[in-house]
Amino acid sequence: MTRKFFAALMVAAVLMTGCGDESADSNESVTNEQASPVAAKVPAFSAKTVDGETVTQEIFAEKKITMVNIWGTFCPPCIGEMPELGEMARSLPDDAQIIGLVCDATDGSPEIQKAREILSKADADFVNIIPNAELLKFMEGVEVVPTTIFVNSRGEVVGKTILGADIKGYHAQLEQLLK
């Protein structure tokens, strides 16, 4: 199987699952404390951002905790929470950051431009990565977007996974993990 075919297959699988039932204004989320839908550690990768910059797994080493928001350009709750995520990213302490993984974007796809437009309109100026084959494999258990995980400086997934849009839950989880 070629990488492009594998990437397209993974995107199709994510698209077929659709968004979660959560609305962007919901204060409730489903948390999964027992098993994360992603691997326990982020794999080595080199991928592009929606702005065309290259990033690697070293991006996690820059901060104590990284909140990784896995979202799709097709998902109203994902789009709805972007302004709050942008605000949150600007107010985080120096030892934390937010990174987005745009699950339905692939290299050269129209979803990249759509993601740029969503992020610009929402004033969400944080790194958003176009998943490559390694990141698609890492995310293959994700069935609901947004799904938010937390990663330490060694690239290990830590804390609770939050399914659905839950700004209060993100803040609470970050506060706990930054102690």
N, C-alpha and C positions, 0 to 999 in steps of 0.2 A: 504494500500500500504506500502511495506517495504521501509526503507530508501535507501537501495541499488537500488531498482527498481526505486524510485523517482529520485535518483541521475543519474542513467543511462538514464532515460527518459529526464531529463533536458540536459544532455550532448548531447543526440541525437538531441534534438531541436536546440541547438546551432550549432552543426555540420551541420545540414541541411541548416542553414541560410548562412553558409560559411563566407568568409572574405568580407570586404567592397571592393569597386572598387578602393580604393586608393592604389597607389604604394608606396613602402617604400621611394622612393625619392621625392614624391610629397610634394610640399609646400602648397598645398591647403588641407583644411579639411572642413567637414561639421560640423558646430557647432549648438548645440541645446540649446538656452537660455531659452526656455519656460518650457520644461518638461524633466526631466532626465529619462533615461530608467531604472533606479534603484530606490529603495525606498529612501525616504528623509533622512533616518538614517540607518547606518550599524547596524544590529542586534547583540545581544550578540552571540558569537560563540567561539568555541574552535576547531581549525583545525591544520593540519600538514602542514609544508612547504615541498617543494620538497626535502629538505635535512633531513626531518624527525623530525624537531623540532616542538614543540607545540607552537602555538600563539593564542592569544585571541583578542577580540576587544580593549583591553588595549593598543595594539600596536599604536593605533591612539592617545592616550593621551600623548605619548612621544614627539610629535612634534606639532607645530602650524598648519601645513598643510601637508597632505599626498596625493601624487599623486598616484592614483590607476589605473594601466594599466591592463585592462582585455584583455587577449590575448589567442591565441590557437596555439598549436604545428603544426597545419595543415595550418597555415595562412602565406603566404610569406611576406606580409607587416609587420606583427607582428615580424617575425623573422628578417626581414631586418632592423627594427629600434632598435633591441636589443643592438648593439654596441653603438649607440648614447645614449640609455637609461642608459647603464652602465656608460658611460662617464658623463652623466648628474647627475646620482646618486652620483658619486664621487665628483662632484663640487657643490652640493647643500649647502646652508647655514645650520647652526646647527639646525634651527627650521623647517626644511622640510625634507621629505624622499619620496622615491618611493617604492611602493609595487606592485607586480604583482599578478594577480589572473589568474591561468591557467585554462581556462574555460572547456577544454576537458579532464582534468585529474581527475581521481577519485582514491580513496584509493586503492592502489595495481595495478593500471593500467599501461600498458607499456608507456603511455604518460608521466608519471613522469620521467622515464629515458630519454626519448626524450627531455623533458623540461630541464633537467640537462645538457644534451649535448649541446643544443642550447645556454643556459645561459653561459656555460663554454667557448664555442667557441667564443661567443660575448664579453667575459669578463664583463658580466653583473652580478655583485656580489651584488644584492639586494634581499630582502626577496620576495619569490614567494610562494604563498599559493595554496594548493589543496582545492578547495571549498568543504565544507561539505553541508549538507542539508540546513542549515540556510543561508549560502552564496549563494547557488544555487537559493534559493527562492529570495534573495536580487537581484540577477542578472537576474531574469527571463525575464525582458523587454529588455535585450540587444539583438539586432538583427545583429549587425555588430561588428567585431573585426578587429583591436583593437578599443576598446572604453575606453576612459580615463576620470575618474571623479576625483574630489578633495574633500577631507574629512578633516574637522577641528578636533581639539583635543577632541571634545565631540562626535565624530563619525557622525556628520551631513554632508550630501553632500552639498557642497557650490560651487559657481561659475558656469562656463559653462562646459557642457559635450562636449568632443571633440571626434568625430567619425572619424576613419581613422588615419593613421600615420601622425603626425604633430609636430615635435620636436620644431619648432619655436612657435607654438601655446601653447605647454606645458609650455615653458619658459615664455611666455607672461602671461598666466593664473597664474602661480606660483608667478610671480613678482607682479601682481595685488593683489593676495590674501595675500601675505606676508607684504603688506604695513601696 
